[in-house]
């Protein structure tokens, strides 16, 4: 005849306490998971980095629109190149926690509202630029393309990246291919001299390599810049 083993009161209480602890731990994990905040997405108005990327995206979109409105034999290739650049900018937006696909042309870009990310003190040139028509040259710059060597150009313009790869270079809607420009970031006193290699929707845009030479860490926009035609 078999004998059934029974648990004493002490062992029963220990088992109940252990089971409650396990259940409570599972509930805590579930609660922690459900209460986790989703990643914060910042807009161009909230972040200097996001503003720079949105401006770069807008400039490339403007360039594509101009090419579609006034096509030539090279427009198809240029558009395909800029579309690839736009995809790269969107990847940068995602990696930086910015709203993916947000676009702002440089003369229309809103100023970030977060002082912690502000790259520069208030600059009167920015106010003048903000009131200018989209993508138009700042007042007094209509003849920048014919400026003499050593002359300051693109007065009041912010500088951002075009998103293009390759060796350090610039693109412009005012200077022909072959023109050399010196760009100085007044916030860190870094300068780079580059050659215009293509057209764009702004007075002067730097490609990725050139922008890295003058940028401040984590920022994709230079608000206080001096641009000189040097060749």
TAGIZI-V54857 format. One line per field, one symbol per residue. ss: DSSP state (A for helix, B for strand, O for the rest). burial: # if it has 16 or more other C-alpha atoms within 10 Angstrom, else .. A space follows every 50 residues. Layout:
BEGIN
ss: ???
burial: ???
END
This chain:
BEGIN
ss: OOOOOOOOAAAAAAAAAAAAAAAAAAAAAAAAAAOOOOOOOBOOOOOAAA AAAAAAAAAAAAAAAAAAAOOOOOAAAAAAAAAAAAAAAAAAAAAOOBOO OOOOOOOOOOOOOOAAAOOOOOOAAAAAAAOOOOOOOOOOOOOAAAOOOO OBBOOOOOBBBOOOOOOOOBBBOOOOOOOBBBBBBOOOOBBBBBBBBBBO OOOOBBOAAAAAAAOOOOOOBBOOBBBBBOO
burial: .........................................###.##### ##############..#.......#...#..##.##..##.##..##### ############.....##......#..##...#####..#..##.#... .#############...#########..#######.#...########## ################..#############
END
